[in-house]
Every structure is written in structure tokens, then in C-alpha cells.
């Protein structure tokens, strides 16, 4: 399904490759999608009820009808030259793989969707095309869901067999599911803008069991999979990503169910959080700040800051600085606030201490944000809770109450999450998907830290660079860059992105929407 952009690293499995199976017996004849089963002698109801056709025999029939038939009906792909001229032959959706075998391909899907939009404007205005569009997708969805419920399919899906070893029919079905959902996503391009939304039928959700097998084989927990959006394309994309915050090893989730993960920690022991080095074999020194000066600053109403600067090629030196916010809300010293998940390496329950390598890494990232072209004469200070929140009880409580103010007045907020930092990203959607399913996003406290600042000031660290949320969203909204937005997985969302996206940040799910919709004043009071 090569029209779906894939991540550029960490492939958990090879992309889905479906053989071209159409033959002399079953080949779409280009004379109407809805009536093809009758012409081909394909009694689907009998097959579903009695299973009268062998599973391998059904695969080419289903591909001819629900793959090439949908392309013919909705995108005018085919061989017919009379009545309505076809825009391309079916061969445009067939190619050869590295072994010389014939496989189906969607590389040209976007191109032909755009061509249909430009070419059929008059035809599409009369409503007939819209009716055929919805009817075809509805029939395809219902047929696929019905087939997946048959005994012939159930026994293979429930067998525990790896996806790659399943009968080719099930591979064909998954490819059809992805095509159906992609054509649904193109609704706003394929149909006229003034089409009455009240005329849109209620579409069934596609069954996700097949694509879920890919997720579980990649190491995803069944409980986490069950909570994912009901989008075949999004789940297919996620199946390429190894869930870095899940328990080590795929076998650890074999006992999990849709209702619960047997390895999910119910409560994180905050009293035993220990820092980690940047690399496992690092033996660098531990840098420490005493609690008393940090507590004294907090008691006077000041805010502690850190700087781990390097001068004249010498070792870095840890400095404790202070800043205050005046009545107008402006800070005396610009700084970057660090947002992180404490138990992922930057937390320490016992002292204001972190490894030299971690502090040096943070300072380097902060300086890259502030001085992207290099040539900095001095390093910008940063705030990190591990080092800047005092341990003394009264000062600790008071400092926690003021944390949101720290993030509100920060020059930038830098998100450091190992599940993000360890991966390159190849597109804005790749980045947003990883953010959406990161551990950072799942922790309400870190969300509160991140979303008291504008999207332009919220910076995420990936292996191949630093990116602001604003930049990622702007590029995501570019229709030329993101024609098939996987994150917009509601029915009939089309290519358009909602105008309130930046405010609600709905690509990052409900808990972020709630926080992002609050004004800073409201968040301060919470």
C-alpha cells in the first residue's frame, strides 16, 4: 500500500505486498461495480452463509471486484473506451516486485484522484456520481466485514498464525480495506463541495482484526491496540513502529487482553526514580547542586535556573542562576524549560543530581534552539525540575504550585522523550504520530507543562533535529504535502484540515484538546 508514507526507520515488518491475482476467470470487466458479482457468477451471500468456495479461489474474485472494481467505479480506471473515457488502464495499479512477480500498487493513487477531480467537475455536480461513490464504498465495506465473520476466515485469523503465513485472501482483504479507507479520505476532493452532507449515508467501520495482527506481532499490547482510533491506515502505519515504552520483548504481552495489560505499572514509584546516562556504557561524573541554595531562592520568590556552559574548550561547569518575573509577566533572564517524563532517565528522587552527559546533552539542545546557526557567545540557561525544585517540604510544595508559571514564561519549552529522541522523522505527520503515541503525551502533568505556551514555542527533539509544534502543524496542513492525513481518521474527513486545528490540536487526541482549549489563566488556577 505504497501511497501511505512510511516511517524512515525502525521498521517492525516489511511493507504489505499483495500479488496480482486476476485471471481469465475473474477479471473486472468494466461494466459496473454493483452488478459485477452477478456477471462473474460470484454468489457472495451463499459464500458467506455456506462457504461454498475455496478460500484460494475467492482471492482473485475479490480482488477483481473490490480492488479493481472500486478503482473503476470511483476513479474511472479501466479499459473501456466508449461512453465515459477511462483516465488510465488497470495496469497503472500493477507493478513488478524485486523478484519479478506481479503485485498491486497504489503509487499512482493520488495522481488519479486529482485527475478525477479536475476532469469530472460537471459530471460530479449532478449527484449521480456521489450516489455511486457512497453506494460502492458501503457495499465494499459491508462485504469485507461479512467475509471476515465467516468460518473460512475466522479459523485462520484465530489460529495464531503469523500474518505473513495467512492465506493470500486475507492479504487481499487488508489491501482492499486500506483502499476503501483511502477513497473515503478523498471524499472532499472527489465530491463537490456543495454536496448536501445530510445525504451522506452512515458508513460502517471496517473490521480491524487483520491489521491488529501486524501491530501485535510488532510488539504492541492488545490493550493498547484496543484503544487506538478505528482507522485501518493509521493502525497499518503504527504497525511499523516498535512501541518503545512497552515491556521489553514481544513475548511479554502474550498474556495481555483487550481489557488490560498484565505488565502495565499501576503506580510509578516516585521515591525510587534514578537518573540514567545518555548511553548505557557511559561512566561520567555525577553533577550535583545542594538543596539549601535552591530552597533559599524559592523562599525569596526567585526561580532557580541552570547553565552548564563550556568555555575555552574546558570541561563544563554547572552554574545555579536565578530569575524573577515582574508584575508585567516578563522574565529578566530568557531560559528554556525542559518537559520530560521523570522515570525515563532525567528524574532523581534522592538528590539534585544528574550525570554530566545528560546535562551536557540538554545544554547542547538548548543552545541549538537559541542559536541554530551556531556561533553562540554564551549558553542560555534552562530549568529542569530534577535540579530546580527544592526537596525541603515547604519550599517543595510552593515550587510545585509555581511550575506552570515557569513554563508559561519560558522563552521555549523543550520536550525530551526517549521514544522521540531515538528516532528520525521523515515527515510532519510522522512526527505528529510519534508525539501522539509517545509516553510524554500520555502523562497529564507533562501536557500541562507543554500547553501553557503557544505551539510555536513548544519544541520536540527527534534524532534528526528539533521541530516546533507550530511548524509541524503548518506543514501537516499543507494539502500538497499531506494528501492522505492518517491522523484525521474520522469518517469522511477528506483532505481538508479543520480551521481550529491549532487551537484544539485534535491530532493529538482528547486530553490535549482539553488543555489546549484552556486559556493560560484557566490553566494557572487548576
HUQUI-V322186 format. One record per residue. N is the residue number from 1. PHI is phi in degrees with one decimal (999 if undefined). PSI is psi in degrees with one decimal (NA if undefined). Layout:
# HUQUI-V322186
n phi psi
N PHI PSI
N PHI PSI
This chain:
# HUQUI-V322186
n phi psi
1 999 69.0
2 -79.9 5.6
3 -83.3 -12.6
4 -89.2 120.6
5 -66.0 137.2
6 -105.7 157.1
7 -61.2 158.7
8 -97.2 0.1
9 -150.2 173.5
10 62.5 43.1
11 -68.9 122.3
12 -82.9 -21.2
13 -157.1 167.0
14 -74.5 150.4
15 -57.8 149.7
16 -64.0 127.7
17 -125.2 116.6
18 -112.6 124.6
19 -65.9 148.7
20 -80.3 114.8
21 -109.2 -10.1
22 -57.5 140.3
23 -138.2 -172.4
24 -62.4 -29.9
25 -76.9 -43.2
26 -126.0 103.3
27 -146.1 129.6
28 -61.9 128.1
29 -93.7 0.4
30 68.8 29.1
31 -123.7 31.8
32 116.0 125.2
33 -69.5 -49.4
34 -66.9 -27.3
35 -101.0 2.7
36 -59.4 -43.9
37 -55.4 -38.9
38 -65.6 -43.9
39 -66.5 -32.6
40 -89.7 -0.6
41 68.6 32.9
42 -103.2 97.1
43 -88.7 87.3
44 -64.7 -38.7
45 -61.6 -41.9
46 -66.1 -38.0
47 -63.8 -44.1
48 -66.3 -42.5
49 -76.2 -39.8
50 -119.5 -10.3
51 60.0 47.3
52 -80.0 -10.2
53 -112.0 139.0
54 -64.4 146.2
55 -62.1 -36.1
56 -73.4 -28.0
57 -73.3 -32.1
58 -72.7 -27.0
59 -57.6 -52.5
60 -64.6 -34.2
61 -64.2 -43.6
62 -67.9 -39.6
63 -65.3 -41.7
64 -61.1 -43.1
65 -81.8 -56.4
66 -90.0 -12.0
67 -99.1 -66.7
68 -72.1 -30.4
69 -65.4 -42.6
70 -63.6 -42.4
71 -60.9 -39.4
72 -69.4 -43.4
73 -72.1 -41.4
74 -95.2 -34.6
75 -112.7 7.2
76 56.3 39.9
77 -92.4 130.0
78 167.7 -164.1
79 -115.9 -5.4
80 -68.1 137.5
81 -113.5 -7.7
82 -103.1 171.7
83 59.6 -96.3
84 -105.4 116.6
85 -63.4 133.1
86 -77.9 145.6
87 -85.9 -16.9
88 -164.0 157.6
89 -82.8 159.7
90 -59.7 -23.1
91 -61.7 -19.4
92 -65.4 -17.5
93 -112.8 22.7
94 -132.4 138.9
95 -145.4 -179.7
96 -108.4 139.6
97 -86.1 -174.9
98 -64.4 -18.7
99 -97.0 3.1
100 85.2 7.8
101 -87.1 149.4
102 -82.2 125.1
103 -132.8 157.3
104 -78.8 151.9
105 -143.0 142.4
106 -115.8 21.5
107 -55.9 -35.9
108 -93.1 6.0
109 -59.0 -49.5
110 -61.0 -42.0
111 -57.5 -44.7
112 -78.0 -27.9
113 -61.4 -45.4
114 -65.0 -38.3
115 -66.7 -39.9
116 -61.7 -41.8
117 -59.5 -44.8
118 -75.1 -33.7
119 -85.0 -35.5
120 -106.3 29.2
121 -57.1 -47.5
122 -66.3 -44.4
123 -60.7 -37.5
124 -75.3 -18.5
125 -74.7 -19.7
126 -81.9 -3.7
127 89.5 -20.5
128 -66.0 -42.2
129 -61.6 -42.2
130 -61.2 -41.9
131 -63.1 -43.3
132 -65.0 -39.1
133 -58.1 -54.6
134 -65.7 -42.4
135 -62.7 -42.2
136 -65.3 -45.3
137 -66.3 -38.0
138 -65.1 -45.2
139 -63.1 -42.8
140 -62.9 -44.8
141 -63.5 -48.2
142 -61.6 -41.6
143 -64.4 -44.1
144 -64.5 -46.7
145 -61.7 -38.7
146 -66.1 -42.0
147 -63.1 -40.2
148 -66.4 -18.7
149 -89.3 -4.8
150 -77.0 158.9
151 -62.6 -36.3
152 -61.3 -33.8
153 -87.5 -40.0
154 -59.7 -41.4
155 -64.5 -29.4
156 -82.4 -41.1
157 -63.2 -38.6
158 -90.9 3.5
159 -75.4 -16.5
160 84.3 3.0
161 -69.5 142.9
162 -61.3 150.7
163 -57.2 -40.8
164 -64.2 -20.5
165 -96.7 -2.2
166 -69.8 157.2
167 -56.1 148.8
168 -60.3 -26.2
169 -56.7 -40.2
170 -71.7 -30.7
171 -66.5 -42.0
172 -61.3 -42.9
173 -61.8 -44.2
174 -63.0 -40.2
175 -63.0 -37.3
176 -68.2 -40.1
177 -59.2 -43.7
178 -65.3 -39.9
179 -64.5 -45.0
180 -56.8 -49.5
181 -66.9 -34.1
182 -67.1 -39.9
183 -69.4 -32.0
184 -65.2 -40.4
185 -65.9 -22.1
186 -92.1 11.6
187 -55.5 -42.5
188 -70.9 -17.8
189 -89.3 -41.1
190 -78.8 -26.9
191 -107.8 151.1
192 -63.5 145.2
193 -61.7 -28.8
194 -87.9 3.9
195 -59.1 132.0
196 -64.7 114.9
197 -64.6 -21.7
198 -67.6 -19.4
199 -84.6 -6.5
200 -72.1 127.9
201 -74.1 160.8
202 -79.7 118.3
203 -93.2 142.2
204 -69.4 151.8
205 -76.6 144.5
206 -76.7 143.4
207 -67.1 133.3
208 -100.8 5.6
209 -60.1 -38.3
210 -67.2 -50.2
211 -66.9 -28.5
212 -65.9 -28.8
213 -61.7 -38.8
214 -64.8 -40.4
215 -62.9 -47.6
216 -66.3 -38.2
217 -65.9 -26.2
218 -80.7 -4.6
219 108.6 2.6
220 -72.5 145.0
221 -78.4 140.2
222 -58.7 -34.6
223 -66.3 -41.6
224 -68.0 -40.6
225 -60.7 -39.8
226 -64.1 -23.0
227 -92.4 -4.8
228 -71.1 154.9
229 -57.5 148.9
230 -80.2 65.5
231 -126.6 119.4
232 -62.1 -45.3
233 -64.3 -44.1
234 -65.3 -43.4
235 -65.7 -36.9
236 -62.0 -44.6
237 -61.1 -47.1
238 -64.2 -25.6
239 -65.9 -16.4
240 -82.1 -14.8
241 -97.7 131.4
242 -83.6 126.9
243 -71.2 98.8
244 -70.0 -19.1
245 -97.6 6.3
246 -86.9 174.6
247 -61.7 149.4
248 -64.9 129.5
249 88.8 136.4
250 -63.5 -34.9
251 -66.1 -18.9
252 -66.3 -19.8
253 -103.2 8.3
254 -65.4 -26.8
255 -91.0 -2.6
256 -75.4 158.5
257 -126.2 176.0
258 -63.2 -24.9
259 -89.4 -23.9
260 -160.1 148.6
261 -100.3 123.3
262 -71.3 -14.8
263 -105.5 -1.6
264 -69.5 123.4
265 -69.7 126.1
266 -72.5 -41.2
267 -136.2 130.8
268 -84.2 128.1
269 -76.0 93.7
270 -64.8 -22.7
271 -77.6 -13.0
272 -120.0 20.3
273 -72.0 128.9
274 -123.7 147.0
275 -74.7 160.0
276 -124.5 155.4
277 -78.3 163.1
278 -61.5 -40.7
279 -121.6 152.1
280 -62.2 -33.7
281 -92.0 6.5
282 -73.0 138.3
283 -124.9 31.1
284 -70.0 170.8
285 -72.3 163.4
286 -102.2 126.4
287 -97.0 133.8
288 -132.3 144.0
289 -119.9 132.9
290 -68.3 152.3
291 -72.7 -33.3
292 -58.7 -51.1
293 -63.2 -33.2
294 -66.5 -44.0
295 -65.4 -39.7
296 -62.3 -41.6
297 -61.9 -43.6
298 -63.7 -38.4
299 -65.4 -30.1
300 -87.0 0.8
301 89.6 3.7
302 -86.8 167.0
303 -119.0 119.5
304 -67.8 143.5
305 -132.5 161.5
306 -121.3 151.4
307 -142.2 132.0
308 -122.5 68.0
309 -88.0 155.9
310 -120.2 127.9
311 -126.3 137.0
312 54.9 34.6
313 74.6 2.8
314 -80.8 174.7
315 -63.9 154.7
316 -71.6 151.4
317 -125.7 130.6
318 -83.0 123.0
319 -115.3 141.2
320 -103.2 117.9
321 -113.9 176.1
322 -140.7 153.8
323 -143.2 158.9
324 -133.4 151.5
325 -105.9 126.6
326 -82.6 -177.0
327 -62.1 -25.8
328 -84.2 -2.9
329 84.2 10.1
330 -95.5 144.4
331 -96.8 149.6
332 -75.4 -35.3
333 -122.3 121.5
334 -63.8 142.5
335 -152.8 164.3
336 -111.6 128.2
337 -92.3 136.4
338 -99.0 124.6
339 -109.3 126.4
340 -153.6 169.8
341 -98.5 118.8
342 -57.4 -38.7
343 -83.7 8.6
344 -100.2 14.7
345 130.2 -21.7
346 -106.9 6.3
347 -98.1 156.2
348 -152.9 114.6
349 -80.9 -13.5
350 -106.5 -20.7
351 -163.5 165.8
352 -83.2 68.7
353 -136.8 140.8
354 -146.4 153.5
355 -60.6 147.9
356 -52.7 -42.8
357 -63.2 -37.7
358 -68.0 -45.7
359 -64.7 -39.2
360 -64.3 -40.7
361 -63.4 -44.2
362 -61.6 -45.9
363 -63.1 -38.3
364 -63.0 -41.8
365 -65.4 -43.9
366 -59.6 -44.0
367 -67.6 -31.7
368 -66.6 -36.2
369 -66.8 -45.3
370 -77.7 -34.8
371 -130.3 71.5
372 -60.8 -24.7
373 -91.7 0.4
374 81.0 -168.9
375 75.0 23.1
376 -69.8 136.8
377 -85.9 -22.5
378 -152.0 156.5
379 -86.2 143.1
380 -80.1 139.4
381 -66.5 161.1
382 -139.7 161.6
383 -117.9 130.3
384 -137.6 125.3
385 -56.9 -37.3
386 -55.7 -37.2
387 -100.6 -19.9
388 -113.3 -4.9
389 -100.6 116.2
390 -64.5 156.2
391 -89.2 -29.2
392 -55.2 131.3
393 -53.4 -53.4
394 -65.8 -44.5
395 -65.9 -34.6
396 -63.2 -47.5
397 -63.2 -44.8
398 -62.9 -38.2
399 -68.3 -38.9
400 -62.4 -36.2
401 -65.8 -23.0
402 -102.0 4.3
403 -61.9 -41.3
404 -62.3 -33.3
405 -66.2 -37.0
406 -56.7 -50.8
407 -69.9 -33.4
408 -63.9 -37.5
409 -97.4 0.3
410 -64.7 145.0
411 -65.3 -39.3
412 -145.8 156.6
413 -114.4 123.3
414 -105.8 122.1
415 -93.3 122.0
416 -118.1 109.4
417 -134.2 124.5
418 -58.4 -32.4
419 -68.9 -17.0
420 -98.1 -45.1
421 -62.5 -26.7
422 -87.7 2.9
423 -127.4 140.2
424 -75.3 151.3
425 -121.0 142.7
426 -107.5 -9.8
427 -157.5 161.6
428 -60.7 -36.2
429 -68.3 -37.5
430 -56.6 -46.4
431 -63.3 -46.3
432 -65.8 -36.5
433 -64.8 -44.5
434 -64.3 -38.9
435 -63.7 -45.8
436 -58.1 -36.6
437 -107.4 20.1
438 -82.5 160.9
439 -66.4 -35.0
440 -56.1 -44.4
441 -67.7 -27.5
442 -80.1 -14.2
443 -94.9 114.6
444 -58.2 -36.9
445 -62.4 -44.1
446 -68.9 -29.5
447 -65.0 -40.4
448 -63.6 -36.5
449 -64.0 -44.3
450 -73.5 -35.4
451 -103.2 24.6
452 -94.8 2.8
453 -119.4 155.7
454 -62.7 156.9
455 -58.8 -28.7
456 -69.0 -20.6
457 -101.1 -2.8
458 -95.6 113.1
459 -111.2 132.7
460 -111.0 137.8
461 -97.7 122.4
462 -119.2 168.7
463 -61.7 -29.9
464 -109.3 22.7
465 149.7 175.1
466 -109.2 133.0
467 -136.7 133.3
468 -79.8 150.3
469 -61.3 -36.8
470 -60.6 -45.3
471 -63.4 -41.9
472 -63.1 -42.1
473 -68.3 -40.6
474 -61.3 -44.4
475 -70.7 -32.3
476 -65.7 -34.1
477 -77.4 -12.2
478 -71.7 112.1
479 -62.8 -29.2
480 -73.3 -27.1
481 -88.7 -34.1
482 -124.4 72.2
483 -72.0 -29.9
484 -120.7 78.3
485 -69.7 108.5
486 -68.5 -28.7
487 -73.7 -22.8
488 -90.9 83.0
489 -107.5 14.7
490 -71.4 163.0
491 -67.2 136.8
492 57.9 38.9
493 -78.6 -20.9
494 66.2 -159.7
495 -87.4 -15.5
496 -73.0 150.4
497 -114.0 135.5
498 -60.1 141.5
499 -65.5 -22.2
500 -93.7 19.4
501 -57.5 -43.5
502 -66.2 -30.0
503 -81.3 -45.1
504 -88.0 -22.0
505 49.3 46.0
506 -67.5 -14.3
507 -67.9 -15.4
508 -104.9 11.1
509 87.3 175.6
510 -65.0 -41.5
511 -65.6 -34.2
512 -73.1 -36.0
513 -58.1 -42.3
514 -61.8 -48.6
515 -67.3 -42.9
516 -67.3 -25.4
517 -79.7 -13.5
518 -79.6 148.5
519 -78.1 157.1
520 -55.1 -34.7
521 -64.4 -40.4
522 -65.2 -43.6
523 -63.8 -37.5
524 -59.8 -36.7
525 -77.7 -19.6
526 -73.7 NA
